[in-house]
Amino acid sequence: MGKIPQFIVYNKMKTKFLYVLTALTVFSLFYSCKEPPIPLSSAYIESLSVNGKSLSSDGTAMNVPIDSVIIQVIFSTEIDNLKISPDKIYVSNNDKVQFEILTTENPRELKLKLKDKLNYYTKYTLYINSGENLGVNIIDNSKVNFLTELDTTPKFPVISTDSLLTLVQKQTFRYFWDYAHPVSGFARERLGSGETVTTGGTGFGLMAILVGIERSFITRSQGYEQINKIVSFLSRPQTDKFHGAFPHWMNGTTGKVIPFSTKDNGADLIETSFLMQGLLTVQAYFKFGNSSEQAMCAAIQQLWEKVEWNWFQKNGEQKLYWHWSPDYKWDMNMPITGWNEGLIAYVLAASSPTFPITKPVYDNGWARNGAMKNGNAYYGVTLPLGEGYGGPLFFTHYSFLGLDPRNLSDVYANYWTQNLAHAKINYNYCVANPRGYYGYGENCWGLTASDFPDGYTASSPSNDRGTIAPTAALASFPYTPVESVKALNFFYYTLGNRIWGEYGFKDAFSLSRRWFAESYLAIDQGPVIIMIENYRSGLIWNNFMSCPDVKSGLTKLGFNY
């Protein structure tokens, strides 16, 4: 074939170019005649709720059912539910949860119903991300959380209340028996505290050992051997004492003080009072025993008589002071004034056969000449003494492990009425749950000093961080048996091994923050076993109150008992 002439190739290319140019021109003219797209309306979330509970962004709804969750979102402008983007609006707990869109008459409302059955006590999050969605431009990211309900199926076999009380006492007793310091026999401050032992907690432990004997967890002989180890350690010259009083903490092997804080490196009169309360109870329990037991009781008497209670009046003031340091003297400058856990210090100081205080010290120092009175009603209960709402519940426990409040009264109060009112207010507050914490109610209550997710705090209605301490309700058994047994069942059967372990109930938990302590503290474990026993038999009350010195001190201060 011959070559195609050059002019023919040129004309074909020109024709093709004209075709393309014409097409582009027509396309351009067509779109130049259309109106530009209308921008999407901007929208923001006006309200958001989970099962009717309104939440702000990043808020949390509590105790949501696992199989009936309705989420309602109200936007600032009309939306199109058919244009939902599942990548921008979704519910997730790592895996996305399926939902359906419910019809609604409100054009600004998005209503979702979760289709999947959720897990118990699990956190889920609804995410609503900014950008084009639902036919609008959502201008802010937003998310809300919800915690599903607890599984109430019993986690352990159901037994009688009496058997459960014995089980709790037996398991809690192990803290003071199995976990006692091997050299001194003292109670360790807390799980993992090693050489650090606590004098006040050891006083509680001494009373716990008596419960162990009476409940046949150990024999009388075993109990005596352990208590005698403690008494012998306290009696050693090398064990630190300050005017007969003991420090808050000491080394369980050497007996040397371990500072509780920089200036708190000497005597602690409150901790000494808790220790002496335990020692005097032990003395009453063993006083008619064999020769070895009576020798131990004589050693306790020497420890008791060496405490210079009136020296802690700080140069003769009409009040007792909490601390004294050989290095810092009275720098801590903390008088013991009511109402708090310090009543036992004044009772024992008045009871001392060697260094007693007088009644004016009690009236002026502790009672503040009546200024410790309250008389206001909280949640329908009148509180005779102390701060508003009563304060932490250990005020009703620590002094009253041995001091029997059932018939105790003086010019300032009836102490059974006081303690019962305090416990009832604490209970009623938790039932009312004004801060909306997860789980609070008639089965889950009790605010006192304990660990909490951020450290340690003295929880009370006035200082509520959402943390329940089992010791609060369980040590209140004498005052609130019906309410306390409900809490006991909840702690044991519903929460189960989340808080139940080798030494009984762990220190505290916060259902709102999904936090469960791993800790045990001597001063929290002790009141559980002791006050349950006082509720059941009055064992510790009866022995402590039988002490002649204690009777003399109470009479001197004007108590009826």
C-alpha positions in Angstrom: 0.0 0.0 0.0 1.2 3.5 -0.6 1.6 6.2 2.0 -1.4 8.3 3.1 -1.0 11.9 2.0 0.1 14.3 4.8 -2.8 16.7 4.4 -5.4 13.9 4.9 -3.8 13.0 8.3 -3.8 16.6 9.3 -7.5 17.1 8.5 -8.5 14.0 10.5 -6.7 15.2 13.5 -8.3 18.6 13.2 -11.7 17.1 12.9 -11.2 15.0 16.0 -10.0 18.1 18.0 -13.1 20.0 17.0 -15.3 17.2 18.2 -13.6 17.2 21.6 -13.7 21.0 21.9 -17.3 21.0 21.0 -18.1 18.4 23.7 -16.2 20.2 26.4 -18.0 23.4 25.5 -21.4 21.8 25.7 -20.5 20.2 29.1 -19.3 23.5 30.4 -22.4 25.4 29.3 -24.6 22.7 30.9 -23.1 23.0 34.3 -22.7 26.7 34.2 -26.5 26.9 33.9 -27.0 24.8 37.1 -27.2 26.4 40.6 -24.2 25.7 43.0 -24.9 23.0 45.6 -26.7 24.2 48.8 -24.3 23.9 51.8 -25.5 21.6 54.6 -27.0 23.1 57.7 -24.8 23.1 60.8 -26.1 21.3 63.8 -25.1 20.7 67.4 -26.5 18.4 70.0 -28.9 20.1 72.4 -29.5 17.1 74.6 -28.6 13.5 74.9 -30.1 10.8 77.2 -29.7 7.1 77.9 -32.9 5.4 79.1 -34.3 8.8 80.0 -31.2 10.0 82.0 -29.9 13.2 80.6 -26.1 13.4 80.2 -23.6 16.0 79.2 -20.8 15.1 76.9 -18.5 12.5 78.4 -21.0 11.8 81.2 -22.0 8.3 82.3 -25.4 6.7 82.9 -25.3 4.1 85.7 -27.0 0.7 86.2 -28.4 0.5 82.6 -30.3 -2.7 81.8 -28.4 -5.2 79.6 -31.3 -5.8 77.1 -33.3 -2.6 76.9 -31.3 0.5 76.1 -32.8 3.5 74.4 -30.6 6.4 73.4 -32.2 9.8 72.5 -30.3 12.6 70.8 -31.9 16.0 70.1 -30.2 18.2 67.5 -30.4 21.9 67.0 -32.0 21.5 63.6 -33.9 19.0 61.5 -32.0 15.9 60.6 -32.5 13.0 58.1 -32.4 9.6 59.9 -32.0 7.9 56.5 -28.6 9.5 56.0 -26.9 8.2 59.1 -23.3 7.2 58.8 -22.4 4.2 60.9 -18.7 5.3 60.9 -19.6 8.5 62.6 -22.4 7.4 65.0 -21.9 4.1 66.8 -21.9 2.4 70.2 -18.9 0.4 71.2 -17.2 -1.6 73.8 -14.2 -2.5 71.6 -16.7 -4.2 69.3 -19.5 -2.2 67.8 -23.0 -2.8 69.1 -25.9 -3.1 66.6 -28.8 -0.7 66.9 -32.0 0.2 65.1 -33.4 3.7 64.4 -36.8 4.2 65.9 -39.4 6.4 64.3 -40.1 9.7 66.0 -42.4 12.6 65.4 -39.7 15.1 66.3 -37.6 15.9 63.1 -34.7 17.0 65.3 -34.5 13.7 67.2 -32.4 10.6 66.6 -33.7 7.7 68.7 -31.6 4.5 68.8 -32.5 1.1 70.3 -29.6 -1.3 70.9 -30.3 -4.7 69.4 -27.6 -6.7 71.1 -27.8 -8.1 74.6 -25.0 -6.3 76.5 -22.6 -7.7 79.1 -23.2 -7.2 82.8 -21.4 -4.4 84.6 -19.6 -3.2 81.4 -18.8 0.2 80.1 -20.2 1.2 76.7 -19.7 4.4 74.8 -21.9 6.2 72.2 -19.7 8.2 69.8 -21.1 11.0 67.7 -18.4 12.4 65.5 -18.3 15.8 63.8 -18.8 16.2 60.1 -21.4 15.5 57.4 -24.0 13.1 58.8 -27.8 12.8 59.1 -28.1 15.3 56.3 -26.4 18.0 58.4 -22.9 19.1 59.3 -22.4 18.1 63.0 -20.0 20.7 64.4 -18.7 18.9 67.5 -17.5 15.5 68.6 -19.5 14.1 71.4 -19.7 10.9 73.4 -21.5 9.5 76.4 -20.9 6.4 78.5 -23.1 4.0 80.3 -22.4 1.2 82.8 -24.7 -1.8 82.6 -26.3 -3.4 85.6 -24.7 -5.9 87.9 -25.3 -9.6 87.6 -27.3 -10.4 90.8 -26.9 -14.1 90.6 -25.3 -15.3 93.8 -21.6 -15.9 93.3 -21.3 -18.3 96.2 -23.7 -20.9 97.6 -26.4 -19.3 99.7 -26.1 -20.2 103.4 -27.9 -19.0 106.6 -27.2 -15.5 107.9 -25.8 -17.0 111.1 -23.4 -19.2 109.1 -22.4 -16.3 106.9 -21.6 -14.1 109.9 -19.4 -16.9 111.3 -17.7 -17.3 107.9 -17.0 -13.5 107.7 -15.5 -13.5 111.2 -13.4 -16.6 110.5 -12.0 -15.2 107.3 -11.4 -11.8 108.7 -9.7 -13.3 111.8 -7.0 -14.7 109.5 -5.7 -11.2 108.9 -4.7 -11.0 112.6 -3.6 -14.6 112.8 -2.0 -15.8 109.6 -0.8 -12.3 108.6 0.4 -11.2 112.0 4.1 -10.1 112.2 6.1 -13.3 113.0 8.4 -11.7 115.6 6.1 -9.3 117.6 2.7 -10.9 116.8 1.5 -7.3 116.0 -1.0 -6.6 113.3 0.6 -5.3 110.1 -0.6 -1.9 109.1 -2.0 -3.2 105.8 -1.4 -6.0 103.3 2.1 -5.6 102.0 3.3 -3.3 104.8 6.2 -5.6 105.7 7.9 -4.5 108.9 5.4 -1.7 109.6 3.0 -2.7 112.3 0.3 -0.7 113.9 -0.4 -0.3 117.7 -4.0 0.7 117.3 -4.7 -2.1 114.8 -2.9 -4.5 117.2 -5.3 -3.5 120.0 -8.1 -4.5 117.6 -6.3 -7.7 116.8 -6.1 -8.6 120.5 -9.9 -8.4 120.7 -10.2 -10.4 117.5 -8.1 -13.2 119.0 -10.6 -13.5 121.8 -13.4 -13.8 119.2 -11.3 -16.5 117.5 -11.1 -18.4 120.8 -14.8 -18.1 121.5 -15.7 -19.1 118.0 -13.3 -22.1 118.1 -11.2 -20.8 115.2 -8.2 -21.4 117.5 -7.8 -22.9 121.0 -7.5 -20.9 124.2 -3.9 -22.1 124.5 -3.1 -20.9 121.0 -4.7 -17.5 121.6 -2.8 -17.1 124.9 0.5 -17.9 123.2 0.0 -15.3 120.5 -1.3 -12.6 122.9 1.6 -13.3 125.3 4.0 -12.8 122.4 2.5 -9.3 121.8 2.5 -8.4 125.6 6.1 -9.5 125.9 7.1 -7.5 122.9 5.4 -4.4 124.3 7.1 -4.9 127.7 10.6 -5.0 126.3 12.8 -2.0 127.3 13.9 -1.7 123.7 10.4 -1.3 122.4 9.8 2.4 122.0 7.6 4.1 124.5 7.1 7.8 125.3 5.9 8.6 128.8 4.3 5.2 128.7 2.5 5.8 125.4 3.3 4.0 122.1 3.8 5.4 118.6 1.3 4.9 115.8 3.7 2.7 113.8 6.7 0.7 114.8 9.0 -1.9 113.3 7.6 -5.3 114.0 11.1 -6.8 114.6 12.9 -4.1 116.5 10.1 -2.2 118.2 11.5 1.1 117.0 9.2 3.9 116.0 8.4 4.3 112.3 7.3 7.9 111.8 3.6 8.2 110.7 4.6 11.7 109.3 7.7 13.9 109.8 6.7 15.2 113.2 4.6 12.2 114.2 7.6 10.1 115.4 6.7 9.8 119.1 3.7 9.1 121.2 0.2 8.8 119.7 -2.3 8.8 122.5 -5.3 7.7 120.4 -3.4 4.7 119.0 -2.3 4.0 122.5 -5.9 4.1 123.7 -6.9 1.6 121.1 -4.1 -0.7 122.2 -5.0 -0.3 125.8 -8.6 -1.0 125.1 -7.6 -4.3 123.6 -5.1 -5.1 126.4 -7.6 -4.4 129.2 -10.2 -6.6 127.4 -7.7 -9.4 127.2 -6.8 -8.9 130.9 -10.5 -9.3 131.9 -10.9 -12.4 129.7 -7.9 -14.2 131.2 -7.8 -12.9 134.8 -9.2 -16.1 136.3 -7.0 -18.3 134.1 -4.0 -20.5 135.0 -0.8 -19.2 136.4 0.7 -18.4 133.0 -2.4 -16.4 132.0 -2.4 -14.5 135.2 1.3 -13.6 134.8 0.4 -12.2 131.4 -2.4 -10.2 133.0 0.1 -8.8 135.5 2.3 -7.7 132.7 -0.6 -6.0 131.0 -1.3 -4.2 134.3 2.2 -2.8 134.3 1.9 -1.5 130.7 -1.5 0.1 131.7 -0.1 1.8 134.8 2.9 3.2 133.0 0.9 5.4 130.5 1.2 9.0 131.8 -2.2 10.1 130.6 -2.2 13.4 132.5 1.2 14.3 131.1 -0.5 14.6 127.7 -2.4 17.6 129.1 0.6 19.6 127.7 1.8 21.5 130.7 -1.4 21.2 132.6 -3.9 22.4 130.1 -7.5 21.3 130.5 -7.4 19.0 127.5 -5.5 16.0 126.1 -3.2 16.2 123.2 -2.9 13.6 120.5 0.9 13.6 119.8 4.2 14.2 121.5 7.6 13.8 119.8 11.1 13.6 121.5 12.4 15.7 118.6 9.5 18.1 117.9 7.8 18.1 121.3 4.2 19.4 121.0 4.6 20.8 117.5 1.8 18.6 116.1 -0.4 20.7 118.4 -3.5 18.6 117.9 -5.9 18.6 120.9 -8.3 15.6 121.3 -11.7 17.2 121.1 -15.1 15.8 120.5 -16.9 14.5 118.6 -14.7 11.9 116.8 -13.1 8.6 117.6 -11.3 9.9 120.7 -13.8 9.3 123.5 -11.9 6.2 124.5 -8.8 8.2 125.3 -10.6 10.3 127.8 -12.4 7.3 129.4 -9.1 5.5 129.8 -7.3 8.6 131.0 -9.9 9.0 133.7 -9.7 5.3 134.5 -5.9 5.3 135.0 -4.9 4.2 138.6 -1.6 6.0 138.3 -1.8 9.1 136.0 -5.5 10.0 135.8 -7.1 13.1 134.5 -9.9 15.0 136.3 -13.5 15.5 135.1 -12.9 19.2 134.1 -10.4 17.9 131.5 -13.1 15.8 130.0 -15.7 18.6 130.1 -13.4 21.4 128.8 -11.2 19.3 126.5 -13.4 16.6 125.0 -16.9 17.9 125.4 -15.8 21.6 124.9 -18.3 22.5 127.6 -21.1 21.2 125.4 -19.9 22.6 122.1 -19.7 19.1 120.6 -23.5 18.9 120.7 -25.4 19.0 117.4 -29.1 18.4 117.8 -30.0 18.9 114.1 -31.9 16.4 112.0 -30.4 14.8 108.8 -32.5 12.6 106.6 -35.2 12.6 109.3 -32.8 11.5 112.1 -31.8 13.8 114.9 -28.0 13.6 115.6 -27.1 14.4 119.3 -23.4 15.1 118.8 -20.7 15.9 116.2 -20.4 17.4 112.8 -23.2 17.6 110.2 -24.4 14.2 108.9 -22.2 12.5 111.5 -18.9 12.2 109.7 -17.2 8.9 108.9 -18.7 5.8 110.5 -15.6 4.8 112.3 -16.6 7.4 115.0 -19.2 4.8 116.0 -16.8 1.9 116.0 -13.3 2.5 117.3 -14.1 3.8 120.8 -17.0 1.4 121.0 -15.2 -1.9 120.3 -14.9 -2.3 124.1 -16.9 0.6 125.4 -20.5 -0.6 125.5 -22.8 2.1 124.2 -26.1 0.3 124.9 -26.7 1.8 128.4 -24.0 4.6 128.2 -25.1 8.2 128.8 -23.9 11.4 130.4 -25.0 15.0 130.5 -24.1 15.4 126.8 -25.7 12.4 125.2 -27.1 9.0 125.2 -24.4 7.1 123.3 -26.6 4.4 122.0 -28.9 7.0 120.5 -25.9 8.8 119.1 -24.4 5.8 117.4 -27.7 4.6 116.1 -28.5 8.0 114.7 -25.1 8.3 113.0 -25.4 4.9 111.4 -29.0 5.6 110.2 -28.0 8.9 108.7 -25.1 7.3 106.8 -27.5 4.6 105.6 -30.3 7.0 104.6 -27.8 9.2 102.8 -26.6 6.3 100.7 -30.2 5.3 99.9 -31.0 8.8 98.8 -27.7 8.9 96.8 -27.8 12.7 96.0 -24.6 12.5 93.9 -25.9 9.6 91.8 -23.2 7.1 92.4 -23.5 3.7 90.9 -24.9 1.0 93.2 -25.7 3.2 96.3 -28.9 2.0 98.0 -30.4 -0.1 100.7 -28.1 -3.0 99.8 -24.9 -1.1 99.2 -24.0 1.5 101.7 -21.4 2.6 104.3 -19.0 5.6 104.2 -16.0 5.7 106.5 -12.2 6.1 106.3 -10.7 3.7 103.7 -8.6 3.4 100.6 -10.2 4.9 97.5 -9.1 5.0 93.8 -6.9 8.1 94.4 -5.4 7.2 97.8 -7.0 7.3 101.2 -9.8 9.4 102.5 -12.3 9.6 105.4 -15.5 9.2 103.4 -18.8 10.6 104.8 -21.9 12.2 103.5 -19.9 15.5 103.5 -16.9 13.9 101.8 -18.4 11.3 99.4 -16.1 10.1 96.7 -18.3 7.3 95.5 -16.4 4.7 97.5 -18.1 2.1 99.8 -16.1 0.4 102.6 -17.5 -2.9 103.8 -16.3 -2.2 107.3 -18.7 0.7 107.6 -21.9 -1.3 107.3 -20.6 -4.6 108.8 -19.1 -3.0 111.9 -22.5 -1.2 112.4 -24.3 -4.5 112.9 -25.2 -3.7 116.6 -26.9 -0.5 115.4 -28.4 -1.4 112.1 -28.8 -5.2 111.9 -31.5 -5.2 109.2 -29.6 -2.7 107.0 -26.2 -4.4 107.7 -27.4 -7.9 106.7 -28.6 -6.5 103.4 -25.2 -5.0 102.8 -23.5 -8.2 103.9 -25.6 -10.2 101.4 -24.8 -7.8 98.6 -21.1 -7.7 99.3 -20.8 -11.5 99.5 -23.3 -12.8 97.0 -23.5 -10.1 94.4 -20.0 -8.7 94.3 -18.5 -12.0 95.3 -14.8 -12.4 94.7 -14.4 -8.9 93.4 -14.1 -7.9 97.1 -14.0 -11.2 99.0 -10.6 -12.8 99.5 -8.2 -14.6 101.8 -8.7 -12.1 104.7 -12.4 -11.4 104.3 -13.8 -8.4 102.5 -11.2 -6.2 100.9 -11.0 -2.6 102.0 -13.3 -0.7 99.6 -14.7 -0.4 96.2 -16.2 2.2 93.8 -18.8 0.8 91.4 -18.9 4.1 89.6 -15.2 3.9 88.7 -15.1 0.1 88.4 -12.4 0.0 91.1 -12.0 -2.7 93.7 -9.3 -2.4 96.3 -6.8 -5.2 96.7 -5.9 -4.0 100.1 -6.7 -5.0 103.7 -6.1 -2.6 106.6 -5.9 -3.7 110.2 -8.0 -0.8 111.5 -10.8 -1.7 109.0 -10.7 -5.5 109.4 -10.7 -5.4 113.2 -14.0 -3.6 113.7 -15.7 -6.1 111.3 -15.0 -9.2 113.4 -15.3 -7.4 116.8 -18.6 -5.5 116.2 -20.2 -8.5 114.6 -19.3 -10.4 117.8 -20.7 -7.6 120.0 -23.9 -7.9 118.0 -24.0 -11.6 118.4 -22.9 -12.1 122.0 -21.6 -8.9 123.5 -18.3 -10.7 124.2 -15.9 -7.8 123.9 -18.2 -5.2 125.5 -18.9 -7.5 128.5 -15.2 -8.1 129.2 -14.0 -4.5 128.7 -16.8 -3.1 130.8 -16.1 -5.5 133.6 -12.7 -3.8 134.3 -12.8 -2.1 137.7 -10.6 0.7 136.6 -12.9 1.4 133.6 -15.9 1.5 135.9 -14.1 3.9 138.2 -13.2 6.2 135.3 -16.7 6.2 133.8 -18.2 7.0 137.2 -15.6 9.8 137.7 -16.7 11.4 134.4 -20.4 11.3 135.3 -21.4 8.4 133.0 -24.3 6.1 133.6 -23.6 2.7 132.2 
